[in-house]
Amino acid sequence: MSTLESTNGLEQIVAADGFRAQPKGFATKAIHVGQDPEQWTSMAVVPPITMSATFKQRGPAQHSGYEYGRTENPSRNVLEKCLACLDNGKYGLAFASGHGVATAIITLLKAGDHIVASDNLYGGTNRLLRNFCVDMNIAVDFVNGTDLEKVKAALKPSTKLVWMESPTNPLMKVIDIEAVCAEVHRVAGILVVVDNTFLTSYFQRPLDLGADIVMYSLTKYMNGHSDVVMGAAIMNDEALYKKLKFRQNETGIVPSPFDCYLVNRGLKTLSLRMERHKLNSLAIAKFLEGHPKVKRVLHPGLPSHPQHELAKRQSNGHSGIMSFYLNGDGLEESTLFLKSLKVFTLAVSLGGFESLAELPALMSHSSESVEHRSALGITDGLIRLSVGLEDVDDLIADLEQSLNKL
Ligand SMILES: *Cc1c(COP(=O)(O)O)cnc(C)c1O
């Protein structure tokens, strides 16, 4: 059941769980955009995988649009079109990994430029900004993205990029993307990049909220089957697209056509998978919140989450990623808990069909300094879950038997 409600003068459909109702036509677009069988002579309904590294030319410099596999590839183009459409964007570019996207975006900057980044990012992005950027003489300041005044105060005349994730990893803080974009865009020439990996275009479309570039680790939900490492950037501005496309070819950070085929296939079930991730993770969040061995649960879909209202206004739902603090908060206890799990696999990464559990302090966020981690609240008792698509009763039973060992 959906009801119409008015927020900020805009009519929006609200679903029964309080989040914005699902984007209209999403599943149809995911299945059909860029996939028209009339594009290839075989009329294959499933887009063919084109592995060819080179393409025949009718005369010198008379090619069909495809010349060399690094520059353009038909399987990559099919995927890029579909990805762009799902984010309500005009242009999509696929890269060899999520970090490949980040690297390509950073090559748009030059020595002396400045980046403002959210202080609670994917561990590897944090590492890239702290090491590579600094080596390239690009300055980076980290700020709490949920505090608009701090973001504003961090902007300098040399600022060229503002980088954020929402919800943040692994603390699930929700950043008001629209407010940050509006503030940053008061100053001309600063690009806002939103890493939308955690929610996907099904649950959140940052370009509609004012972002300049949406980036993904497609490795996670967008592919959804934990068998590909890939990334993408989506944007509306043609000049920006041309620059980044040039960089895609120039730096050579391109994905394999076979991987493009797999991610394109993954998109066909994205809406179904995300609905199930959402249901499973909310049921688990509620279970954990009521458990005596758990101190605190971080899940934007819970009314106890500090930015629950913002999450509901900004997104169409929350995925399977959530975190929680064990009561004990010690390494011994969290290790025992993680080693006792039987259905959840102890592993980094997220967004696949399978449920995963990990310890950010020693795993995904181990490259961050101890001081930075403790300032943020990434303690030895903080567990991050990627809730998969299994039967939720089995997942809850698994967490329960493991908690009971403590
Ligand atoms: C995994 C991840 C990345 C990095 O992507 P790779 O595909 O592993 O290179 C970036 N951001 C977020 C939020 C991620 O989860």
The ligand as a MOL file (V3000), in Angstrom:
LIG
                    3D

  0  0  0     0  0            999 V3000
M  V30 BEGIN CTAB
M  V30 COUNTS 15 15 0 0 0
M  V30 BEGIN ATOM
M  V30 1 C 34.0570 -2.2190 -2.6940 0
M  V30 2 C 33.8560 -0.7670 -2.6530 0
M  V30 3 C 34.6890 0.0980 -3.3830 0
M  V30 4 C 35.8620 -0.3940 -4.2010 0
M  V30 5 O 35.4410 -1.1170 -5.3030 0
M  V30 6 P 36.2890 -2.3170 -5.9770 0
M  V30 7 O 35.3520 -2.8300 -7.0010 0
M  V30 8 O 36.5980 -3.2900 -4.8900 0
M  V30 9 O 37.5160 -1.6970 -6.5370 0
M  V30 10 C 34.4170 1.4560 -3.3230 0
M  V30 11 N 33.4100 1.9270 -2.5840 0
M  V30 12 C 32.5960 1.1270 -1.8700 0
M  V30 13 C 31.4930 1.7240 -1.0660 0
M  V30 14 C 32.7920 -0.2390 -1.8720 0
M  V30 15 O 31.9920 -1.0240 -1.1520 0
M  V30 END ATOM
M  V30 BEGIN BOND
M  V30 1 1 1 2
M  V30 2 1 2 3
M  V30 3 2 2 14
M  V30 4 1 3 4
M  V30 5 2 3 10
M  V30 6 1 4 5
M  V30 7 1 5 6
M  V30 8 2 6 7
M  V30 9 1 6 8
M  V30 10 1 6 9
M  V30 11 1 10 11
M  V30 12 2 11 12
M  V30 13 1 12 13
M  V30 14 1 12 14
M  V30 15 1 14 15
M  V30 END BOND
M  V30 END CTAB
M  END
